[in-house]
Amino acid sequence: MEPRVSGVGTIDKGVRVLDAVEDAGPRTLADLVAATGLSRATAHRLAVALEAHGLLRRTADGRFALGLRLVGLGRAAADALPLADAAGPALAELRDVTGESVQLYVREGDQRVCVASLESPHGLRTIVPMGAALPLDRGSAGRALRATTPDWVASVEERERGVASVSAPVRDAAGQVLAAVSVSGPVERTTRSPGERYGAAVQAAARRVEAALG
């Protein structure tokens, strides 16, 4: 993940530490130094401070992992985003109709963030956790969030090998893109022409979300 920069040095460095743990799971101090490029002293100071605030925690073997306070913050953020609630029925129907995993993304700067995710019932499936920040320039959802047309967009192995997806933009009454509805799954089921299979269903789901938003 590209480092996010606000211009406030301490905060930017702290976020780099959190990003490093988010990207690869529990990290040793040496891992944090390697992943962030910070000095050992700085990485340790920030990690300990984040631990004190509940944003990081220590595992049994002493590694730094994401803290439980983030769970509450994530829920609060989701509760503050009525879009995810409004999209719930449409996403559930899309998952049931296609049999594949579905997601709802919103744009945040030069990234897209997953604000709702329902997994396919298949053992082999795409898993995108809520809160995941992904590139805006790769994958159908990223292009849907930048769409200039109301139609669906498909991608095959654009962001991740073996995965295909189809997405459609969700717009407000003025035509501005609010979010992107996406269905994704392994290429062996979606085929290399996923739009032919799922384009109409994804577009219908996006229209249903728009209707729910009123």
C-alpha positions in Angstrom: 0.0 0.0 0.0 1.3 3.5 -0.8 2.0 5.5 2.3 -0.7 8.1 3.1 0.7 11.6 3.7 -1.0 14.4 5.6 2.0 16.6 6.3 1.8 15.9 10.0 4.9 13.9 10.5 4.1 12.0 13.7 0.6 11.0 12.5 1.9 9.9 9.1 4.5 7.7 10.7 2.0 6.2 13.1 -0.3 5.4 10.2 2.7 3.8 8.4 3.1 1.5 11.4 -0.7 0.6 11.4 -0.6 0.0 7.6 2.4 -2.3 8.0 0.4 -4.5 10.5 -2.7 -4.3 8.4 -0.9 -5.5 5.3 0.9 -8.5 6.8 -0.6 -9.3 10.2 1.3 -9.4 13.5 4.8 -7.9 13.2 7.9 -8.0 15.2 9.7 -4.7 15.8 12.3 -5.7 13.2 9.4 -6.3 10.8 8.0 -2.9 11.4 11.4 -1.2 10.8 11.8 -3.1 7.5 8.2 -2.4 6.4 8.1 1.3 7.3 11.7 2.5 6.8 11.6 4.1 10.2 14.4 3.9 12.7 14.1 1.2 15.3 13.7 3.7 18.1 11.0 5.6 16.2 9.1 2.4 15.2 9.2 1.2 18.8 8.1 4.5 20.3 5.1 4.8 17.9 4.1 1.1 18.2 4.1 1.4 22.0 2.1 4.6 21.9 -0.5 3.0 19.5 -0.7 0.1 21.9 -1.4 2.4 24.8 -4.3 3.8 22.9 -5.7 0.3 22.0 -4.9 0.7 18.3 -2.2 -2.0 18.5 -1.9 -4.9 20.9 0.8 -7.5 21.7 0.4 -11.2 20.8 1.5 -14.0 23.1 4.9 -14.0 21.3 5.3 -10.3 21.7 4.5 -9.2 18.1 2.4 -6.1 17.4 -1.1 -6.8 16.0 -4.1 -4.6 15.3 -5.8 -3.5 18.5 -9.4 -4.3 19.5 -10.3 -0.6 19.7 -10.2 -0.6 15.9 -13.2 -2.9 15.9 -15.3 -0.4 17.7 -14.0 2.4 15.6 -14.8 0.4 12.4 -18.3 -0.2 13.6 -18.8 3.4 14.5 -17.6 4.4 11.0 -19.9 1.9 9.3 -22.8 3.1 11.4 -22.1 6.7 10.2 -22.3 5.5 6.6 -26.0 4.9 5.8 -25.0 3.9 2.3 -23.9 0.4 3.5 -27.1 -0.2 5.3 -29.2 1.0 2.3 -27.2 -1.4 0.0 -27.6 -4.4 2.2 -30.7 -6.0 0.6 -29.4 -5.4 -2.9 -26.0 -6.9 -2.1 -27.6 -10.0 -0.5 -29.8 -10.5 -3.5 -26.8 -10.1 -5.8 -24.8 -12.6 -3.8 -27.7 -15.1 -4.0 -28.3 -14.6 -7.7 -24.6 -14.9 -8.8 -23.3 -17.3 -6.1 -20.2 -15.1 -5.8 -18.8 -12.7 -3.3 -20.1 -9.1 -3.5 -18.8 -5.8 -2.2 -19.6 -2.2 -1.9 -16.8 0.3 -2.4 -16.5 4.1 -1.8 -13.7 6.3 -3.0 -11.2 7.7 -0.5 -8.6 9.8 -2.2 -6.7 7.6 -4.6 -8.0 4.4 -3.1 -11.3 2.5 -2.8 -12.4 1.3 0.5 -14.7 -1.7 1.0 -17.6 -0.6 3.3 -19.8 -3.8 2.9 -18.8 -7.4 1.9 -20.8 -10.6 1.6 -18.9 -13.8 0.9 -19.8 -16.5 -1.6 -21.0 -19.8 -0.2 -18.4 -21.7 -2.3 -15.2 -22.9 -0.6 -13.1 -21.2 -3.3 -14.2 -17.6 -3.2 -13.0 -14.0 -3.2 -12.6 -12.5 0.3 -12.4 -8.7 0.7 -12.7 -7.7 4.4 -14.6 -4.6 5.3 -12.3 -1.6 5.6 -9.8 -3.0 3.0 -8.2 -0.2 1.0 -7.4 -1.2 -2.5 -6.0 0.7 -5.6 -8.3 2.9 -7.5 -6.5 2.3 -10.8 -6.8 -1.5 -10.8 -9.9 -3.7 -10.8 -13.4 -3.1 -12.1 -14.6 -1.3 -8.9 -11.9 1.3 -9.2 -12.9 2.0 -12.7 -16.6 2.1 -11.8 -15.9 4.7 -9.2 -14.4 6.9 -11.9 -17.1 6.0 -14.5 -18.4 8.5 -17.0 -21.1 6.1 -18.2 -23.9 4.3 -16.3 -22.9 0.8 -17.4 -21.1 -2.0 -15.8 -17.3 -2.5 -16.0 -15.5 -5.9 -16.0 -11.9 -6.9 -15.2 -10.0 -10.2 -15.4 -6.9 -10.7 -13.3 -6.3 -7.0 -13.2 -5.7 -6.6 -9.5 -5.2 -10.2 -8.4 -4.2 -13.3 -10.4 -7.1 -15.8 -10.9 -9.8 -13.3 -9.9 -12.4 -11.6 -12.2 -14.9 -9.0 -11.2 -17.8 -6.9 -12.5 -18.8 -3.6 -11.0 -21.4 -0.8 -11.6 -21.5 2.7 -10.2 -24.1 3.9 -7.7 -25.1 7.5 -8.4 -27.0 10.2 -6.6 -29.8 12.2 -8.1 -27.4 14.6 -9.7 -25.5 11.8 -11.4 -22.4 11.9 -9.2 -20.8 8.5 -8.4 -21.3 7.6 -4.7 -20.1 4.0 -4.7 -19.5 0.9 -6.7 -21.3 -2.4 -6.4 -19.0 -5.3 -7.3 -19.2 -9.1 -7.7 -16.0 -11.0 -7.8 -14.9 -14.6 -7.9 -12.3 -17.1 -9.3 -11.9 -17.0 -13.1 -12.7 -20.7 -13.3 -16.3 -19.9 -12.4 -16.7 -16.3 -13.6 -15.0 -17.2 -16.9 -12.8 -14.7 -18.7 -15.9 -12.8 -19.9 -17.6 -12.1 -16.5 -19.5 -9.2 -17.8 -21.6 -11.5 -20.0 -22.6 -13.5 -16.9 -23.0 -10.8 -14.3 -23.2 -7.4 -15.9 -27.0 -7.1 -16.0 -27.3 -8.4 -12.4 -24.6 -6.0 -11.0 -26.2 -3.1 -12.8 -29.6 -4.0 -11.5 -28.2 -4.1 -8.0 -26.7 -0.7 -8.4 -30.0 0.7 -9.5 -31.7 -0.9 -6.5 -29.2 0.7 -4.1 -29.9 4.1 -5.8 -33.7 3.5 -5.2 -33.1 2.6 -1.6 -31.2 5.9 -1.1 -34.2 7.7 -2.4 
